């Protein structure tokens, strides 16, 4: 079926991104919004907009009935969930299809299977993908957790079986930590995802976070190379690059092939990301999870491959085969993405919504800014603090860092505090330039180098 109209079931910069991709394909767009988002940029760009409820996400963007009813009322062919909110909700995917509409993403069964991290580990193992040593399944009791810890050793990570975003995760350095953190992690997971299930994974020291972009149409599956996402704060990515610059060629090939094998195992449809931990010392990589949606950091992959991932998602959802074969996918140069948040680095990165009084976006070759902002726009206080993504491409990583410094210096967002200063400091840091960092680097760096330079604090006040 050719998709002629899409309802965008999200907000912010990803909603803008989807609308632009749809318009380029000649597709009509309908934007849902909460009462707090009536004047957001995506509403202005869409062909039609529908108010689906009050600012609270549970009453609007997380309200399956409201979103599906809006889609039916608007007479659209398909629904794009973006990332976050209902994007990895299998019940939502099922509800969209039950309404006779197309869900732009994997089938509900695939989301359900891969969204349960324990089940996803089993699928990965079946596909021959290495997994981090840990529990074979969900752990019902602390006694079971003790038994796993005795085999894997400490430190060990307690992780929620459902959900993501760093919630429901604790690190236990010893048995006392395990017994203290296990119930805490379960309670947090239950509150965040409605599922208190946990599992354990061995902590990989000096780990890098590397992920592979996959695309599938249910019968054909490809990768679009990998991304380096090790610069994280509180397990939330801050800065992403493509490709992973220190990955040996033979490891890259095995890593990307393993992601395709996993996609084939579940007959994957749409865009997805297979995430790994990479041990630089041993050159071993381990599967973490699959994100069954478009990622925040997808633009860096687009910049090095020239592939419009969102457009490809739409085509595949409409029943078309992948328009790209693996042999056609090539990586050129280097790209870096900086997540620009409405947060105040001087106050422990406290969210700082407000009105944009001035916006200047840098222009030039290899510079892209995906954003929800415009002058006069008031950022509401109810949602994620991400307001834009500055993406820069150049032929080499060194040249990319130089271009990034120039672009960051030219990016002006007045009226609110932002994390531009954080990224400027990172772009000028010697360790970052060398690629000498792991998943724990940024939090150490914030407490030392960044704090010394700016007086900022690492923790939210």
C-alpha positions in Angstrom: 0.0 0.0 0.0 1.3 3.4 -0.9 1.2 5.7 2.1 -0.4 9.0 1.3 -0.9 10.5 4.7 0.8 10.1 8.1 -0.1 11.0 11.7 2.9 12.0 13.7 2.5 10.6 17.2 5.3 12.6 18.9 6.5 16.1 19.5 9.7 18.3 19.4 12.5 17.9 17.0 11.7 14.3 15.9 8.2 15.4 14.9 9.7 18.1 12.7 12.1 15.6 11.3 9.3 13.2 10.3 7.2 15.9 8.8 10.1 17.1 6.6 10.8 13.5 5.4 7.1 12.9 4.7 6.8 16.2 2.7 9.8 15.3 0.6 7.9 12.1 -0.3 4.8 14.0 -1.1 2.9 12.7 1.9 0.3 14.7 3.8 1.0 15.1 7.6 -1.2 15.4 10.6 0.4 16.4 13.9 -1.1 15.5 17.2 -0.3 17.7 20.2 -1.0 18.3 23.8 -2.6 21.6 25.0 0.9 22.7 26.0 2.3 22.2 22.5 -0.3 24.0 20.4 2.3 26.4 19.1 5.2 24.1 18.6 7.1 24.1 15.2 5.7 20.7 14.1 2.2 22.0 14.5 3.0 24.9 12.2 4.7 22.7 9.6 2.1 19.9 9.4 -0.9 20.0 7.0 -3.3 19.5 9.9 -3.0 19.4 13.7 -5.2 17.7 16.4 -5.3 18.5 20.1 -5.3 15.1 22.0 -5.3 16.2 25.6 -3.7 18.0 28.5 0.0 18.6 29.0 0.5 15.5 31.1 2.0 12.8 28.8 -0.3 10.1 30.2 -3.3 12.1 29.0 -1.9 13.0 25.6 1.2 11.5 24.0 1.0 8.3 26.0 -2.8 7.9 25.6 -3.1 5.1 23.0 -6.9 5.6 22.6 -6.5 9.3 22.0 -3.8 8.9 19.4 -5.5 6.2 17.5 -8.9 8.0 17.6 -7.1 11.1 16.2 -5.5 9.0 13.4 -8.9 7.6 12.4 -10.6 11.0 12.6 -7.9 12.5 10.4 -8.3 9.7 7.8 -4.6 9.0 7.6 -3.0 5.8 6.2 -0.2 5.4 8.8 1.2 6.5 12.1 4.8 7.3 12.8 5.7 7.1 16.5 9.2 8.8 16.4 11.2 7.9 19.5 10.2 7.9 23.2 6.5 8.0 24.3 4.7 5.1 22.5 7.4 4.3 20.0 8.4 1.0 21.6 4.9 0.1 22.9 3.8 -3.2 21.4 0.2 -2.6 22.4 0.2 0.7 20.6 1.5 -0.9 17.4 -1.2 -3.5 17.7 -3.9 -0.9 18.3 -2.8 1.1 15.2 -3.0 -2.0 13.0 -6.3 -3.1 14.6 -7.7 0.3 13.5 -6.8 -0.6 9.9 -3.8 1.7 9.8 -0.1 1.1 9.2 2.4 1.4 12.1 5.6 2.8 10.8 8.0 0.4 12.6 8.2 -3.3 13.5 5.2 -5.5 14.2 3.9 -5.5 17.8 5.2 -9.0 18.3 8.7 -8.0 17.4 8.6 -4.9 19.7 7.3 -7.1 22.5 10.0 -9.7 22.0 12.9 -7.3 21.6 11.6 -4.8 24.2 12.0 -7.5 26.9 15.8 -7.3 27.4 15.9 -10.9 28.8 14.1 -12.3 25.8 16.2 -10.2 23.5 19.4 -11.7 25.0 18.0 -15.1 24.2 17.3 -14.1 20.6 20.8 -12.6 20.3 22.3 -15.8 21.6 20.3 -17.9 19.1 21.5 -15.7 16.3 25.1 -16.2 17.4 25.6 -12.7 18.8 27.8 -12.6 21.9 26.0 -11.5 25.1 27.4 -10.0 28.3 27.8 -12.7 31.0 24.9 -12.7 33.4 21.5 -14.2 34.2 19.9 -16.5 31.6 16.5 -15.1 32.3 14.5 -12.9 34.7 15.3 -13.1 38.4 12.3 -13.6 40.7 14.2 -13.4 44.0 17.3 -12.0 45.6 18.4 -15.6 46.2 18.5 -16.2 42.5 20.5 -13.0 42.0 23.1 -14.1 44.6 23.6 -17.3 42.7 24.2 -15.5 39.4 26.6 -13.1 41.1 28.5 -15.9 42.6 29.2 -17.2 39.0 29.9 -13.9 37.3 31.6 -12.0 40.1 31.5 -8.4 41.0 31.0 -5.6 40.0 27.6 -6.5 38.5 24.8 -4.5 36.9 21.2 -4.9 38.0 19.0 -4.0 35.0 15.3 -3.7 34.3 14.0 -6.3 31.9 11.6 -3.7 30.3 12.1 -0.1 29.2 15.3 1.8 28.9 16.8 5.3 29.3 18.9 4.2 32.3 16.0 3.6 34.6 15.9 0.6 36.8 19.7 0.2 36.7 22.0 -0.2 39.6 25.7 -1.3 39.9 26.6 -3.6 42.8 30.2 -3.6 43.9 29.7 -6.5 46.3 27.0 -8.7 47.9 25.8 -6.0 50.3 25.3 -3.6 47.3 23.4 -6.3 45.5 21.0 -6.9 48.4 20.5 -3.2 48.9 20.0 -2.2 45.2 18.0 -5.2 44.0 14.6 -4.1 45.5 15.3 -0.5 44.7 15.9 -1.3 41.0 12.8 -3.4 40.9 10.6 -0.7 42.4 12.0 1.9 40.0 11.4 -0.4 37.0 7.9 -1.1 38.1 7.1 2.6 38.5 8.7 3.6 35.2 7.6 0.6 33.0 4.9 -1.2 34.9 7.2 -4.2 35.0 9.5 -4.8 38.0 11.4 -7.7 36.3 15.2 -7.6 36.6 18.2 -9.4 35.3 22.0 -9.2 36.0 24.9 -8.5 33.7 28.6 -8.4 34.4 30.1 -4.9 34.4 32.6 -4.5 31.6 35.3 -2.1 32.8 36.6 0.5 30.3 33.6 -0.3 28.0 32.7 1.7 25.0 29.1 1.9 23.8 28.9 1.1 20.1 25.6 0.5 18.2 24.7 -0.6 14.7 22.0 0.9 12.6 19.9 -1.7 10.9 17.1 -1.6 8.3 14.8 -4.4 7.3 11.7 -5.0 5.2 10.8 -8.4 6.8 12.8 -10.3 4.1 15.9 -8.3 3.4 18.2 -6.9 6.1 21.1 -4.5 6.0 23.3 -2.5 8.4 24.3 1.2 7.9 27.5 0.8 9.9 28.0 1.7 13.5 27.9 4.7 15.9 30.1 5.6 18.9 27.9 6.6 21.8 30.2 6.4 24.9 30.0 10.0 26.1 27.1 9.6 28.5 25.8 11.3 31.6 23.6 9.2 33.9 23.5 6.6 31.1 21.9 9.2 28.8 23.9 9.8 25.6 25.2 13.4 25.2 27.4 13.2 22.1 27.5 10.6 19.3 29.8 9.9 16.4 29.8 7.8 13.2 31.8 5.7 12.6 33.3 4.4 15.8 36.8 5.8 15.1 38.9 3.3 17.2 37.1 0.1 16.1 39.4 -2.3 14.1 38.2 -3.1 10.7 37.8 -6.8 11.4 35.8 -6.1 14.6 33.6 -3.6 12.7 32.8 -6.3 10.1 31.9 -8.9 12.8 29.9 -6.4 14.8 27.8 -5.2 11.8 27.3 -8.7 10.5 26.0 -9.8 14.0 23.4 -7.0 14.0 22.1 -8.2 10.6 22.0 -11.8 11.8 19.8 -10.7 14.7 17.5 -8.7 12.4 17.1 -11.7 10.2 16.3 -13.9 13.2 13.2 -11.9 14.0 12.3 -10.9 10.4 12.8 -7.2 11.4 10.8 -4.5 9.6 11.8 -0.8 9.7 14.7 1.0 11.3 16.3 -0.3 14.5 19.5 -0.2 16.5 21.4 -3.0 18.0 23.5 -1.8 20.9 26.7 -3.3 22.2 29.5 -2.9 24.8 32.9 -3.1 23.3 35.9 -4.1 25.4 38.8 -2.2 23.9 41.4 -4.3 25.8 40.2 -7.7 24.6 38.5 -6.5 21.3 35.4 -8.4 22.3 31.9 -7.0 21.9 28.7 -7.9 23.7 25.1 -7.4 22.9 23.1 -5.1 25.2 19.7 -4.5 23.6 17.7 -3.6 20.5 15.9 -0.3 20.1 13.0 -0.9 17.8 12.6 2.6 16.6 14.5 5.5 15.0 17.2 6.8 17.3 17.9 10.3 18.5 21.3 10.0 16.9 20.3 8.7 13.5 21.5 11.9 11.7 25.2 10.9 12.1 24.5 7.7 10.2 22.6 9.7 7.5 25.6 12.1 7.2 28.2 9.4 6.5 26.0 7.2 4.3 23.7 9.6 2.5 20.7 7.4 3.4 17.5 9.0 4.6 16.5 6.6 7.4 13.1 8.1 8.1 12.1 8.0 4.5 13.2 4.4 4.2 11.1 3.5 7.3 8.1 5.1 5.6 8.6 3.3 2.3 9.1 -0.1 3.9 6.0 0.3 6.1 4.0 0.9 3.0 5.1 -2.5 1.7 8.0 -1.6 -0.5 11.2 -3.6 -0.4 14.3 -2.0 0.9 15.6 0.4 -1.8 19.2 -0.2 -0.7 21.3 -3.3 -0.9 24.2 -4.0 1.5 26.7 -3.6 -1.3 25.3 0.0 -1.9 26.0 1.1 1.7 29.3 3.0 2.0 30.6 5.2 4.8 32.3 8.5 3.9 34.1 10.8 6.3 33.1 11.4 9.9 30.1 12.9 11.7 29.4 14.1 15.3 26.1 15.0 16.9 25.8 17.1 20.0 22.5 17.0 21.9 21.5 20.5 22.8 19.4 20.5 25.9 17.5 23.3 27.7 19.5 22.7 30.9 21.7 24.9 33.0 25.2 23.4 33.4 25.9 25.9 36.2 23.1 24.4 38.3 23.8 20.7 37.9 22.1 20.5 34.4 18.8 21.4 35.9 16.1 21.6 33.1 15.5 25.2 32.2 12.4 25.8 30.0 11.6 29.3 28.8 11.1 31.6 25.8 13.6 31.8 22.9 14.4 35.4 22.4 17.1 34.9 19.7 18.1 32.0 17.5 21.0 32.0 15.1 21.8 28.7 13.4 25.2 28.2 11.8 25.3 27.5 8.1 27.9 26.0 5.8 29.0 22.7 4.3 28.6 19.7 6.5 26.5 21.5 9.2 23.0 20.4 10.1 20.7 21.5 12.9 17.6 19.4 13.7 15.5 21.5 16.1 12.1 22.4 17.4 13.0 26.0 18.1 12.1 29.3 16.6 12.3 32.9 18.0 9.4 33.6 20.3 8.7 29.9 21.1 8.2 29.1 24.7 9.5 25.6 25.7 7.0 23.9 28.0 8.2 22.4 31.3 6.4 19.0 30.9 8.7 17.1 28.6 12.3 16.1 27.8 14.8 18.9 27.7 16.2 18.1 24.2 15.7 21.2 22.0 18.0 20.4 19.1 20.8 18.4 17.7 23.9 20.0 16.0 25.4 17.5 13.5 28.6 18.2 11.7 30.4 16.2 9.0 33.9 16.4 7.5 36.3 14.1 5.7 38.3 13.2 8.8 37.5 13.2 12.6 40.1 15.9 13.2 38.5 18.1 10.6 35.1 17.2 12.0 36.1 18.4 15.5 37.4 21.7 14.0 34.2 22.2 12.1 32.2 21.3 15.2 34.0 23.9 17.3 33.2 26.5 14.6 29.6 25.5 14.4 29.0 25.5 18.2 30.6 28.9 18.4 28.1 30.1 15.8 25.0 28.5 17.4 23.1 31.2 19.4 20.1 30.3 21.6 19.2 33.2 23.8 16.4 33.3 26.5 17.3 30.0 28.1 20.4 28.2 29.5 21.6 25.4 27.2 24.3 22.8 27.1 26.2 24.5 24.2 29.0 25.4 26.7 29.4 21.7 27.6 29.8 20.7 24.0 32.3 23.5 23.3 34.4 22.2 26.2 34.2 18.6 25.0 35.1 19.6 21.5 38.2 21.3 22.8 39.2 18.5 25.2 42.5 16.6 24.5 41.1 13.2 25.7 38.1 13.6 23.5 40.3 14.5 20.6 42.4 11.4 21.1 39.3 9.2 21.5 40.5 8.3 25.0 37.2 7.8 26.7 34.7 5.2 27.8 31.1 5.1 29.1 32.2 6.5 32.5 34.5 9.2 31.2 32.0 12.0 31.0 30.8 11.9 34.6 34.4 11.9 35.8 35.3 14.8 33.4 32.3 16.8 34.6 33.5 16.7 38.2 37.1 17.7 37.2 37.9 19.5 33.9 34.5 21.0 33.2 33.9 22.0 36.8 37.4 23.6 37.0 36.7 25.6 33.7 33.2 26.7 34.4 32.4 26.3 38.0 29.5 24.0 37.0 28.3 21.1 39.1 27.8 17.6 37.8 24.7 16.8 39.9 21.3 18.4 39.7 20.9 20.9 42.5 
